[in-house]
Amino acid sequence: MTNPNERQLITEIVALAHNQGLTVHSDNAQLNETGMDFQVVFAEDDTGMPWVLRKPRRSDVVERAASEGRTLAFLRANLTADVPDWKIHTPELTAYPKLSGTPAAGIDLEQKQYVWNMNHQPPSDDFVHTLAEILAELHGMNQTSAGQSGIEVVMPEDFRKMTAESMADVKNKFGVSKQLWERWQTWINDDAYWPGFSALIHGDLHPPHILIDQNEHVTGLLDWTEAKVADPAKDFVFYHMIFGEKETARLLECYDQAGGRVWSKMQDHISEMQAAYPLEIAKFALQTQQEEHVNMALEALGESKLD
């Protein structure tokens, strides 16, 4: 049962849709507050078709959403997996017909943990194989065409340089524990870890963004805000974080068989990229300037929280 504040927010977001000529109904509409960047409402139109309505939480999200729109246009023409088809895109609202499939997991905000909609200990063969196939297809896409469509392209040497600069910036602004800093420096300075190529990546591939059918086949991917041509290892970091080394090795084997491009230290690189994930949290905190996010960053960096 929704509380008055949630009901008010649903009414507000539904009204934004009405202003754009989309007649969806607030009756039985559901609010999803789990995303860091968007407040989301699921609502049906007059025909019973379910829609996803996304309202940005902050102004910095609006600019990145414009980039996401360009990415989706490219993907709809080139990727076999389902991706959102935006019918409305304004600074206040994005709306698209809800895709078939169920997220591999939702998020319990109170418990701060995933609520799974699939077998995940371990994931099924069907899930692993279909995810590997989609990633191999995505990462194998033509980078020149992606760049021409307006997707950001980061060359391998630039990605490594930007990572090193982020490390120095975060250390300067937040501090980093000695142990973590030394690990980062060992990784950033060893050529063997780093791929000599880039690939079109999703960039934020955690379970709520992966859609599955009743057989646990991956059917589509959501939330492409972080997509760019960059280091392909990034699309395996959440998987490694959640399922561990053994399952990541299994996924990489299937990825290799599906035509994905691997290198000798790819899994080690993924592991080190996971150890550098506090950089992502810190960069997010610098964007939002919210105390809650700053404290998350400080904790991840091994530094003291704000009082």
N, C-alpha and C positions, 0 to 999 in steps of 0.2 A: 504494500500500500504506500503510495507516494505521500510525502509530507507537504505542507502548504508551500514551502520554498521551492521544492522540486516541481510542484504543479504550476507555480508561477513561471518558473524557467521554461517548462514545456510550452506553456501558453505563449510566452515571449518568442521562442524559436519557431513555433508553428505560425505565429503571426508574420515573422520574417519570410517564411515560405509563401504565405498568402499574398504578401506584397509583391512577390515575383510571379504570381499567377499559378502557383502550385496549391491545389486544394487538398491539403492533408488535414486529418482530424486529430484533435488533442485527446479525444476519448480513447482510452486504451493505449495511448502513446507511452513509450518508455524512455526514461532518461538514463544515459550512461556517462558517468563522471570519471571513468578510470583513465582517460587519456590526459597526458600532460599538456597537450597543445589545444585540444578542442573539447567542448561540451557537445555531446551527441544525443540526438533524439531519434528514436525509431517510431515512425508513424505511417498510417495507411491513407491512400487517397480514395476517391469516390469509387474506384473500381476494385478496391481491396488490395491494390498493389502496395507492398511495403517499401518505404523510402528511408534513406539515411540522411539526416539533417545535421550539419556540423557548424557550430558557431565558434570562432576563434576565441581563445582565452586572453590573448595579448596581441599587441600591434605587430610584434616581430614575426608572429605566425603568418600574418596576411601576405607578406612578401614571399615567404617560402611556399605558401599555398599556390601562388601564381606559378612558381617553378614546378610544383607538383602537377598542375594542370597541363603544362607542356609535356611533362614526362608521361602522363597517362595517355595523352593523344598519341604519342609515339608507341607506347606499349600496346594499345588497343589494335594498332595496325601490324604489330610484329610479334607479340607474345601469345602463345596458345592458351596460357592460364587466364582465368577471369581477373579483370581489374575493374575498378569503379569507372562508370561512364557519367561524368558530371553533366547534369542538365542545367544546373544553376551554379554560377560561381561569381559572387560579389564579395567585397571586403567583409560583409557582415555574415554571409551564409554560403555554404556549399551544400548542394543536394544531389543525390543520385539514387536510382532504384537499387534496393538492397540486393546484393548478390546471393545466389544460391550457395548453400554450404553453411557450415557452423565453424566458428573459430576453434582452433585446436585447444585453446584454453581461454577462460575469462580471468578477471582479476578480482579478488576479494580485497576491497580497500581497507577494511578493518583489520584483517589478518595479515595484509600485505603479502599475499601469496597467490599462486595460480590456482584456478578451479578448472580441472581438466575435463574436456569433452572427448577424450580418447585414451586408449591404453598408452601409458608413457613410461612404464617401468618394466621392460624397455619399450620404445616405440615399435609399432608393427612394421614388418617388411614392406607392406604396401605404402605406409606413410613415408618411410625412409627412401624408398625407390622413387616415388613420385615427387617428393621434395627435391631429391638429387637431380632428377630430370629437368624440373623447372629451373633450378639454379644453373644447371649447365646451359640450358637454352638462353636464359637471361644474360649470363656472363659471356656467352658467345656472340652476342649481338654486335652489329657493326658500330664501332665507336664514332666513326666519322659521321654516319647518319644520325646517331644520337646527339652528337655535338651540334649538327646543323639544325636539329629540331629544337634547340635551346636548352638541352640538358648540360649541366656543368661537367667539364672534363678536367680531371686532375691527373697529370702524368705521374708515373711511379716515383721519380726523383723528387717531384714537388710534394707528393703525399708524405714522403719520409721527412722532407724539410719542414713541412707544416706541422707534422707531429712533434718534431724536435722543438720548434718554436712554441707550440702549445705547452710542452713540458716546462720550458723556461718561464713562460708567462704565468702558468698556474703556480709554479714554485714561488715566483715573485709575489703573486697576489694572495695565495692561500697558505703556502708552505707545503712540503711533501716530506714524509718520513724518510730517514736516511736509507733504510733498507729498500723501500720502494723506488727511491730516486736512483740508487745504484743498479737495481734491476732494469729500470727503464734505459739507463745509459748503456748498459751491456747490450741490450736489444737494439737500440737505435744505431749503435756503432758497428754492428756485425752485418756485413753484406749478405751473408748466407741466409739470413731470415727473409730478406725482402724480395718480392717478385719484381722481375724486370718488365712487367706489363700491368696495365690497368684493365678493368672490366666494368660494364654497366651493372651496378649493384642496387639492391633494395635499400640497404643502409640501416634498417631498424627492424630486423627480422626476428621478432619474438612471437611466442605462440598466439596471442590475440590477433596478430596480423596474418596468420596462416589459416585459410579456409579448407575444411575437409568435408567429404561426403560421408554417408553412413558406413562405407567400407574403409574409411580412413585414408582414402586417396586425397592428395592435395589438389584442390580444384582452382584456387585463386589466392591472390595476395592483396592485402589492404594497406592503406596509409603509406604512401610513397613520398612523404615530405622530405626524407633524407636521401632520396635516390640521386646518384651521380655516377659518372665514370671514375672509378677510384680503385683502391686495393680490394680484390675479391675476397680476401680473408675476412673482411668485416662482416660478411653475411653468415659466417659460421660462429661468431663470437657468442651470441646468446645461446646457441645450441650447445657449445662447449661449456658454458656457464651452468646450464640446466642439467645436461645429460652426462657430462664428463668426457674424459679422454677416449675411453673404449667406444662409446657410441658415436663420438665425432669421427673416429677412425673408420667406423662402419659407414657413416654418411659419406665421407671423403672417398672411400672405395667405390661406392655406388656413383658418386659424382664423376669420378675418373672414368668409370665404365660408360657413363652417359655422355662422355665427350668433354667434361669439365677439364680445365687446364690446371694441373697440380705441379708442385715442385717439391724437392726433397725435404725441405724444412717447413712445409706449409702448416702442418699441425702444430709444430713448435711456435711458429709465427702467430697462429691463432691463439695459442695459450698465452703468449707474451702480450698480444693485443688485448686479451681479457684482463691481464694484470695492469694494463694502461687504461682500462675503462673509467677509472676515476677522472681522467681527463675530460671525458664526455660529460660526466656529472658536473664537473667544475665549469666547463664552457656553458652548460645549460644554466647554472646558477648565475654566471656573469650576465647572461641574456635576461633572465627574469628579475634578478636583484631581490629575490624573495628569501627571507631569513630561513625558511624551511629548506629551501634548495641549497643555500649556502652551508647549512649544517650537514646536509646529506653529503655535500662535497668534502667538507672538512673531515668527516668521519671516514669516508672512502680513502682520503689521502693520508690518513693516520695522524691527523692534527686535532687539536682541541676544538670543540664546538664553541659557538658564541654563547655568552651568558643570556 
